[in-house]
Amino acid sequence: MDRGSFVSTVQRIGSALGAGFVDGGVHPRFGTRNFILPLAGGTYVEVVTTLDHPAADRAPFGQAVARRAEEGGGWLGWVVSVDDITPVEARLGRTAADGHRARPDGFDLRWKQIGLLELMEDPQLPYFLQWLVPAEERPSADPRTGSTIQGLAIAGDAAAIAEFLGEPADHPLDQIDVTWVDDEEPGLVSVDFATANGIVTI
């Protein structure tokens, strides 16, 4: 995604959801940078682009972002936050990768993540993240809008995703509706947001 498209996407989504994004900073290990919009309900939206940096070609996350941009943009995927990533590591048979980014205020935001390789092979699947910082320092802290995520539309197999998540097939995410849709390509198709102006679908 070129800079013009990146900025345009940030502005368009922020306008639709009722608040501006904040600069999230750079992911030095992944060769990417992001802008964040904290929503009500403990969730957030992240818009990511690659940097002209060798890490973007090496790291799975940088590769996934670059590939999505080459395909014309859109939702890269969805992320499930867990308190303990160890059971997911055991299920996937490998160790989670360490991630961090330096926020513009200098704070080093740290986490562990796993599942990018599976997402790149099968875009319907989420990846998993465990924060290594207090709740008040996470991107979901301090909502900038009353908008919330109401539902996801996913092109994929409910049973396969439920098995990957370890959750019931008919309700894989607490308090968020999931609609299974037919599409030529698997993955996250759209997100419904409840806003002050009604439901907004992106």
VOPAGU-2260 file (C-alpha; in pm, 1 decimal, decimal comma):
REM VOPAGU-2260
SITE   aa  ch    i         X         Y         Z
SITE  MET   A    0       0,0       0,0       0,0
SITE  ASP   A    1     153,0     331,2    -101,6
SITE  ARG   A    2     152,4     620,6     143,3
SITE  GLY   A    3    -137,9     796,0     -27,2
SITE  SER   A    4    -357,8     486,7     -12,6
SITE  PHE   A    5    -253,7     420,0     346,7
SITE  VAL   A    6    -344,2     771,6     462,5
SITE  SER   A    7    -670,0     762,6     264,5
SITE  THR   A    8    -769,6     432,3     427,1
SITE  VAL   A    9    -695,1     565,1     776,4
SITE  GLN   A   10    -901,2     878,6     712,8
SITE  ARG   A   11   -1192,7     692,4     551,2
SITE  ILE   A   12   -1231,6     436,0     828,9
SITE  GLY   A   13   -1185,0     695,5    1103,1
SITE  SER   A   14   -1454,1     915,2     950,7
SITE  ALA   A   15   -1694,9     621,4     924,0
SITE  LEU   A   16   -1638,1     515,9    1285,8
SITE  GLY   A   17   -1651,3     862,0    1438,7
SITE  ALA   A   18   -1293,7     925,8    1551,1
SITE  GLY   A   19    -944,3     974,9    1418,3
SITE  PHE   A   20    -675,8     708,0    1437,4
SITE  VAL   A   21    -359,9     755,6    1642,6
SITE  ASP   A   22      -8,4     684,4    1521,5
SITE  GLY   A   23      85,9     345,2    1661,9
SITE  GLY   A   24     449,6     355,1    1559,0
SITE  VAL   A   25     683,8     108,8    1390,2
SITE  HIS   A   26     716,5    -270,0    1424,7
SITE  PRO   A   27    1094,6    -301,0    1382,0
SITE  ARG   A   28    1097,9    -682,0    1374,5
SITE  PHE   A   29     824,5    -699,9    1110,7
SITE  GLY   A   30     914,0    -407,2     884,3
SITE  THR   A   31     571,9    -246,4     924,0
SITE  ARG   A   32     404,2      56,3    1081,9
SITE  ASN   A   33      47,7     110,8    1191,8
SITE  PHE   A   34    -226,7     346,5    1298,0
SITE  ILE   A   35    -469,0     243,4    1574,2
SITE  LEU   A   36    -829,9     329,6    1655,3
SITE  PRO   A   37    -930,3     208,4    2005,2
SITE  LEU   A   38   -1301,8     123,9    2013,4
SITE  ALA   A   39   -1543,1      76,3    2300,5
SITE  GLY   A   40   -1567,5    -277,9    2433,2
SITE  GLY   A   41   -1195,8    -351,7    2460,0
SITE  THR   A   42   -1124,0    -388,2    2088,2
SITE  TYR   A   43    -946,4    -179,9    1826,1
SITE  VAL   A   44    -891,5    -145,1    1452,7
SITE  GLU   A   45    -540,2    -141,1    1313,2
SITE  VAL   A   46    -435,2     -19,4     969,1
SITE  VAL   A   47     -91,0    -147,4     872,5
SITE  THR   A   48     153,4     -83,0     590,8
SITE  THR   A   49     500,4    -212,2     512,3
SITE  LEU   A   50     819,2      -9,2     535,3
SITE  ASP   A   51    1107,2      -6,9     289,7
SITE  HIS   A   52    1303,1    -233,3     522,5
SITE  PRO   A   53    1453,6    -584,7     487,6
SITE  ALA   A   54    1244,1    -710,5     781,7
SITE  ALA   A   55     928,6    -664,9     573,0
SITE  ASP   A   56    1056,2    -933,6     334,5
SITE  ARG   A   57    1170,8   -1173,9     607,8
SITE  ALA   A   58     903,4   -1164,1     877,0
SITE  PRO   A   59     574,8   -1353,8     820,7
SITE  PHE   A   60     372,5   -1050,9     935,5
SITE  GLY   A   61     552,4    -818,6     693,2
SITE  GLN   A   62     503,6   -1072,2     414,7
SITE  ALA   A   63     132,4   -1104,1     492,8
SITE  VAL   A   64      83,4    -724,9     491,8
SITE  ALA   A   65     275,1    -687,2     165,0
SITE  ARG   A   66      77,1    -964,1      -2,2
SITE  ARG   A   67    -255,8    -813,3     102,5
SITE  ALA   A   68    -146,5    -474,5     -34,9
SITE  GLU   A   69     -42,0    -634,8    -364,9
SITE  GLU   A   70    -387,8    -794,5    -385,7
SITE  GLY   A   71    -553,3    -453,6    -357,8
SITE  GLY   A   72    -585,5    -409,8      17,4
SITE  GLY   A   73    -874,0    -497,9     245,5
SITE  TRP   A   74    -892,1    -688,8     570,8
SITE  LEU   A   75    -576,5    -885,7     640,8
SITE  GLY   A   76    -741,7   -1087,8     912,2
SITE  TRP   A   77    -869,3   -1092,5    1265,8
SITE  VAL   A   78    -686,4   -1140,0    1592,5
SITE  VAL   A   79    -784,2   -1319,6    1912,2
SITE  SER   A   80    -626,8   -1194,9    2234,6
SITE  VAL   A   81    -554,8   -1466,9    2491,8
SITE  ASP   A   82    -434,6   -1446,7    2850,4
SITE  ASP   A   83    -199,4   -1742,4    2803,1
SITE  ILE   A   84     -62,6   -1832,9    2461,9
SITE  THR   A   85     100,6   -2156,4    2585,0
SITE  PRO   A   86    -196,1   -2384,7    2495,3
SITE  VAL   A   87    -201,7   -2236,8    2144,0
SITE  GLU   A   88     170,7   -2300,9    2109,7
SITE  ALA   A   89     112,1   -2662,0    2212,5
SITE  ARG   A   90    -172,0   -2701,0    1962,7
SITE  LEU   A   91      29,8   -2553,1    1674,5
SITE  GLY   A   92     354,0   -2723,9    1771,5
SITE  ARG   A   93     584,1   -2423,1    1782,2
SITE  THR   A   94     679,4   -2124,0    1993,2
SITE  ALA   A   95     509,9   -1785,8    1958,0
SITE  ALA   A   96     710,8   -1499,2    1809,5
SITE  ASP   A   97     799,2   -1197,4    2019,5
SITE  GLY   A   98     666,7    -867,2    1890,9
SITE  HIS   A   99     712,9    -507,7    1993,4
SITE  ARG   A  100     677,4    -158,1    1862,1
SITE  ALA   A  101     796,9     174,7    1989,9
SITE  ARG   A  102     502,6     409,6    2030,0
SITE  PRO   A  103     557,5     776,0    1944,2
SITE  ASP   A  104     556,9     849,9    2320,2
SITE  GLY   A  105     855,8     616,0    2359,3
SITE  PHE   A  106     673,2     330,4    2533,5
SITE  ASP   A  107     785,6     -15,1    2415,8
SITE  LEU   A  108     466,0    -213,0    2353,9
SITE  ARG   A  109     542,7    -586,5    2379,6
SITE  TRP   A  110     348,2    -904,0    2302,0
SITE  LYS   A  111     372,9   -1262,4    2176,6
SITE  GLN   A  112     191,3   -1377,2    1863,5
SITE  ILE   A  113     134,8   -1699,4    1676,1
SITE  GLY   A  114     -74,3   -1810,6    1380,3
SITE  LEU   A  115      50,6   -1585,4    1098,6
SITE  LEU   A  116     180,5   -1885,1     904,1
SITE  GLU   A  117    -162,0   -2048,6     922,9
SITE  LEU   A  118    -335,8   -1724,9     822,6
SITE  MET   A  119    -109,0   -1692,3     518,4
SITE  GLU   A  120    -201,0   -2045,4     413,4
SITE  ASP   A  121    -568,7   -2018,9     506,8
SITE  PRO   A  122    -691,5   -1655,8     540,6
SITE  GLN   A  123   -1012,3   -1753,7     720,5
SITE  LEU   A  124    -811,9   -1833,0    1033,4
SITE  PRO   A  125    -724,8   -1574,9    1298,9
SITE  TYR   A  126    -392,0   -1537,7    1467,0
SITE  PHE   A  127    -338,6   -1520,1    1842,4
SITE  LEU   A  128    -177,5   -1256,9    2059,5
SITE  GLN   A  129     -81,2   -1237,0    2426,9
SITE  TRP   A  130       0,9    -893,7    2564,7
SITE  LEU   A  131     310,6    -857,3    2783,4
SITE  VAL   A  132     217,3    -511,4    2912,2
SITE  PRO   A  133     -50,4    -390,1    3158,3
SITE  ALA   A  134    -404,7    -343,3    3028,2
SITE  GLU   A  135    -381,7      37,0    3050,2
SITE  GLU   A  136     -92,9      36,2    2799,6
SITE  ARG   A  137    -259,4    -183,3    2535,8
SITE  PRO   A  138    -402,5     -44,8    2210,1
SITE  SER   A  139    -757,5    -111,7    2326,0
SITE  ALA   A  140    -717,1     119,1    2626,7
SITE  ASP   A  141    -867,1     468,8    2624,7
SITE  PRO   A  142   -1137,1     434,2    2351,7
SITE  ARG   A  143   -1155,2     728,2    2112,4
SITE  THR   A  144   -1513,6     651,4    2006,9
SITE  GLY   A  145   -1824,8     478,3    2138,6
SITE  SER   A  146   -1833,1     257,5    1828,2
SITE  THR   A  147   -1803,6    -116,3    1885,8
SITE  ILE   A  148   -1750,7    -424,9    1673,6
SITE  GLN   A  149   -2089,4    -592,3    1637,3
SITE  GLY   A  150   -2014,2    -872,6    1394,8
SITE  LEU   A  151   -1780,3   -1033,9    1146,3
SITE  ALA   A  152   -1858,9   -1182,9     807,4
SITE  ILE   A  153   -1615,6   -1464,2     732,3
SITE  ALA   A  154   -1585,3   -1673,6     420,7
SITE  GLY   A  155   -1474,9   -2008,8     548,6
SITE  ASP   A  156   -1562,0   -2328,2     726,6
SITE  ALA   A  157   -1716,7   -2277,1    1070,4
SITE  ALA   A  158   -1602,8   -2616,0    1198,7
SITE  ALA   A  159   -1241,8   -2561,8    1088,7
SITE  ILE   A  160   -1226,1   -2221,1    1253,6
SITE  ALA   A  161   -1393,1   -2351,2    1570,1
SITE  GLU   A  162   -1136,6   -2629,9    1593,9
SITE  PHE   A  163    -854,3   -2378,7    1543,9
SITE  LEU   A  164   -1001,6   -2155,8    1815,1
SITE  GLY   A  165   -1102,6   -2435,8    2049,2
SITE  GLU   A  166   -1453,3   -2281,8    2069,2
SITE  PRO   A  167   -1806,7   -2400,1    1976,5
SITE  ALA   A  168   -1872,4   -2384,8    1603,0
SITE  ASP   A  169   -2188,4   -2176,8    1639,5
SITE  HIS   A  170   -2031,8   -1902,5    1853,9
SITE  PRO   A  171   -1653,2   -1875,4    1822,9
SITE  LEU   A  172   -1626,3   -1525,8    1971,6
SITE  ASP   A  173   -1789,7   -1394,9    2286,9
SITE  GLN   A  174   -2031,6   -1104,0    2232,1
SITE  ILE   A  175   -1960,8   -1079,2    1857,9
SITE  ASP   A  176   -2186,2   -1224,2    1590,1
SITE  VAL   A  177   -2020,4   -1425,9    1317,7
SITE  THR   A  178   -2189,1   -1466,8     980,8
SITE  TRP   A  179   -2054,3   -1735,6     751,8
SITE  VAL   A  180   -2070,9   -1630,9     387,5
SITE  ASP   A  181   -1990,9   -1787,7      52,0
SITE  ASP   A  182   -1702,9   -1624,5    -131,3
SITE  GLU   A  183   -1447,1   -1733,6    -386,9
SITE  GLU   A  184   -1165,2   -1649,8    -145,8
SITE  PRO   A  185   -1166,3   -1748,6     222,7
SITE  GLY   A  186   -1101,5   -1484,1     484,2
SITE  LEU   A  187   -1250,9   -1191,2     671,4
SITE  VAL   A  188   -1496,9   -1031,3     428,5
SITE  SER   A  189   -1638,9    -743,8     632,4
SITE  VAL   A  190   -1687,9    -606,5     982,6
SITE  ASP   A  191   -2008,6    -452,7    1118,0
SITE  PHE   A  192   -1957,9    -165,7    1360,2
SITE  ALA   A  193   -2230,4     -23,8    1585,4
SITE  THR   A  194   -2183,4     354,5    1571,1
SITE  ALA   A  195   -2374,4     663,3    1680,5
SITE  ASN   A  196   -2507,7     681,4    1324,1
SITE  GLY   A  197   -2617,6     318,7    1305,3
SITE  ILE   A  198   -2447,7       9,9    1168,8
SITE  VAL   A  199   -2146,0      76,0     948,5
SITE  THR   A  200   -2006,9    -210,8     742,0
SITE  ILE   A  201   -1644,8    -196,1     627,2
